[in-house]
Amino acid sequence: MKPDDFFDKLGKMNPNYVVDVRENPHRAYLGCYTKAHLEKRLANYIWIKELGNKTRKMPPTLVNEELGIARLRELCKLSELIVLLCAEKDEARCHRSYIKKRINCIL
């Protein structure tokens, strides 16, 4: 997906928060997806470092799973829609699917 298409799609979704769950968002294949750029472009951008996948494998090994899930749970209480952001295009192969299952069990 082209960056403009990505940002248009996000705008149409109108999420309360865009939560970055990458372990290291400071570098990206395309510079428009770095933490610094996303913070400028999206007022509702948050990076939860603790939800980053240290192994890039499934099942994931998150940086600090309990703390990250607790932070995400608090955002969920305040929100109708949250978008989880990672570099992997296919959610089924990404740790976002694991995080969604964990948070759905709690809420």
RAKA-V731429 format. One record per helix or strand. SS is the DSSP state (helix for helix, strand for strand). FROM is the first residue (numbers start at 1). LEN is the number of residues. Records with the same first field share a line. If there is no record, write none. Layout:
BEGIN
SS=FROM-LEN + FROM-LEN
END
This chain:
BEGIN
helix=3-11 + 31-3 + 35-7 + 49-3 + 65-13 + 91-3 + 95-12
strand=17-4 + 45-3 + 53-1 + 62-1 + 82-4
END
